[in-house]
Amino acid sequence: MSPMAWLARVSIWALFALLVAWHGVLAPPQQAPWAMVAFFALPLLPALLLSLPGHRKAGFWGALAALLYFSHGVMVAWSTPELRLLGLLEAGVSALLVVAASWDGMRARFAKRTPPPAV
């Protein structure tokens, strides 16, 4: 596992921990806080399950879900001043996850290739 794949795996679990802490403890909704935790954690579930055995597609599914969480974090940071720090943290971890999950593929895509030998 490359360092960036490891970082993507850690970011998936960090994002999950942030969501549980945010909607379960730090700023729970008035009614049914655990239902809200389940609702917000649901898009991340495939990545969480794939990251347990270290599956190589965990980063892809985590990054896909992170796009939703990034949008949510920016929206909360922009519209709710008392939750701005949590929103920015969610957006930051989501962006880190997208970059970490994409890094190895982008590095391989844009790596200098040696030209084929002349015949």
PANU-178832 format. One record per atom (N, C-alpha, C): residue in three letters; x, y, z. Coordinates in steps of 0.02 Angstrom, whole numbers, plus 50000, padded with zeros to 5 digits. Layout:
AlaXYZ...
***
This chain:
Met500434994150000Met500005000050000Met500455006250000Ser500325010649953Ser500725016749948Ser500545021550006Pro500985026350020Pro500835031150073Pro500185035050060Met500045036649998Met499435040449983Met498815036049990Ala498865029649973Ala498305025149983Ala498175024350058Trp498715024150097Trp498635023850170Trp498315030250196Leu498515036050169Leu498225042350190Leu497485042650171Ala497305040050113Ala496605039750094Ala496205035450142Arg496485029850161Arg496145025350209Arg496045028750276Val496565032150300Val496515035850364Val496015041550358Ser495995044850301Ser495525050450291Ser494805048050290Ile494685042050264Ile494005039250265Ile493775038450337Trp494205035550379Trp494015034550449Trp493985041050487Ala494415045950470Ala494385052450503Ala493745056050486Leu493535055550424Leu492905058750403Leu492315055450439Phe492325048950444Phe491795045350480Phe491785047450554Ala492365047850586Ala492395049950656Ala492145057150664Leu492325061450618Leu492085068350621Leu491325068750616Leu491035064850570Leu490315064850561Leu489955062250623Val490205056950652Val489905054250713Val489965059250770Ala490555062250778Ala490635067150832Ala490205073350821Trp490175075750759Trp489785081750744Trp489045080650757His488755075750724His488035074850727His487805070850787Gly488265067650822Gly488075063850881Gly488235067150946Val488765071350949Val488985074051013Val489065081651012Leu489445084350964Leu489635091350965Leu489055096150950Ala488655094450899Ala488085098750880Ala487505094350858Pro487245090250904Pro486705085650883Pro486055089450868Pro485655086750822Pro485005089850809Pro484535088950868Gln483995092650867Gln483515092350923Gln483195085550930Gln483015082450874Gln482665076050875Gln483075070850838Ala483095064850865Ala483395058950834Ala484115060150810Pro484585061550856Pro485265062850834Pro485595056750802Trp485445050750826Trp485775044850798Trp485495043150729Ala484885045050716Ala484615044250648Ala484985048850600Met485165054750624Met485545059450583Met486255056950571Val486555053950622Val487215050950614Val487195045550561Ala486695041250565Ala486625035750515Ala486515038650445Phe486105043750440Phe485965046850376Phe486595049850345Phe486995053350385Phe487595056550359Phe488155051550346Ala488175046050383Ala488715041150374Ala488565036250317Leu487955035850295Leu487765030950245Leu488165031350179Pro488285037250150Pro488675037350088Pro489395034950097Leu489655035250157Leu490335033250170Leu490395025750186Leu489845022450194Leu489845015350215Leu490215010750167Pro490125011150100Pro490515006750056Pro491265007550065Ala491495013750072Ala492215014950080Ala492455012250147Leu492055012950199Leu492245010250264Leu492325002750262Leu491834999450231Leu491854992150227Leu492434989650184Leu492574993250130Leu493124991250086Leu493804992650117Ser493844997650161Ser494484999350191Ser494684994450246Leu494214990750273Leu494394985950326Leu494904980750303Pro494774977350246Pro495294972750223Pro495834976050181Gly495794982550171Gly496304986150131Gly496194985550057His495564985050036His495404984449965His495644990749928Arg495884989749867Arg496164995449830Arg495645000349805Lys495004998449802Lys494485002949779Lys494175007149836Ala494395006149897Ala494125009949954Ala494225017449944Gly494805019449920Gly494945026549908Gly494475029549857Phe494335025849804Phe493875028349752Phe493185029649781Trp492915024749818Trp492245025649846Trp492235030949900Gly492785031449938Gly492825036749988Gly492855043649956Ala493245044249902Ala493285050749868Ala492625052649835Leu492275047649810Leu491615049049781Leu491135051849833Ala491125048749892Ala490705051249947Ala490965057949973Ala491625058849971Ala491915065049998Ala491695071149958Leu491525070249895Leu491275076049857Leu490625078749886Leu490205074249911Leu489585076449945Leu489755079950010Tyr490215077050048Tyr490385079950113Tyr490745086650105Phe491145087350052Phe491465093750040Phe490945099150028Ser490445097549986Ser489915102449972Ser489535104150035His489385099150076His489025100350138His489445104650185Gly490085103150191Gly490515107050235Gly490565114350215Val490635115550150Val490675122450126Val490015126050138Met489455122650127Met488805125650137Met488705127550211Val488885122950256Val488805124350328Val489275129950349Ala489895129750327Ala490375135050345Ala490145141950321Trp489825142050264Trp489605148350235Trp488965150950269Ser488515146450287Ser487855148750309Ser487745148650385Thr488145144950423Thr488015144350495Thr488655146150533Pro488705152350557Pro489325154550590Pro489535150250650Glu489055147850689Glu489245144050749Glu489505137050732Leu489395134650671Leu489655128150649Leu490195128850596Arg490455134850589Arg490945136150536Arg491565131650542Leu491825130850602Leu492425126750611Leu492295119450591Leu491735116750611Leu491565109850592Leu491485109150516Gly491165114050486Gly491075113850414Gly491735114250376Leu492185118650399Leu492835119150367Leu493255112850378Leu493185109950437Leu493535103650450Leu493285098050405Glu492625097750396Glu492335092750351Glu492575093750279Ala492565099950257Ala492795101450189Ala493535099950181Gly493935101450232Gly494655100150228Gly494825092750226Val494505088750269Val494635081550269Val494375078450203Ser493825080950179Ser493555078450115Ser494035079950057Ala494305086050056Ala494775087750003Ala495415083550008Leu495645082450069Leu496225078250080Leu496095071150054Leu495505068550067Leu495325061850044Leu495315061449968Val495035066449935Val495005066349862Val495715066649833Val496135070849860Val496825071449835Val497215065049848Ala497155062349908Ala497525056149925Ala497295050249882Ala496645049749870Ala496395044149830Ala496585044849757Ser496685050949733Ser496835052049663Ser497585052449649Trp497995053149700Trp498705054649691Trp499075049449649Asp499005043149668Asp499385037949633Asp499195037449560Gly498555037949545Gly498335037749476Gly498565043749436Met498545049649467Met498765055649431Met499525055449421Arg499895052949470Arg500615052349463Arg500795047549407Ala500435041949402Ala500565037149349Ala500375040049281Arg499835043849280Arg499595046649217Arg500075051749188Phe500365055949231Phe500795061349207Phe501535060049216Ala501725053949231Ala502425052249239Ala502785052549172Lys503405054149174Lys503805054149112Lys503875046949089Arg503705045949028Arg503765039249000Arg504385038948957Thr504715033348961Thr505315032548919Thr505085030748849Pro505355033948800Pro505135032448731Pro505355025348712Pro504975022248668Pro505175015548646Pro505835015848608Pro506225010648612Pro506875010748578Pro506775011148502Ala507225014748471Ala507195015448397Ala507405008848364Val507045007248313Val507185001048278Val507695002048224
***
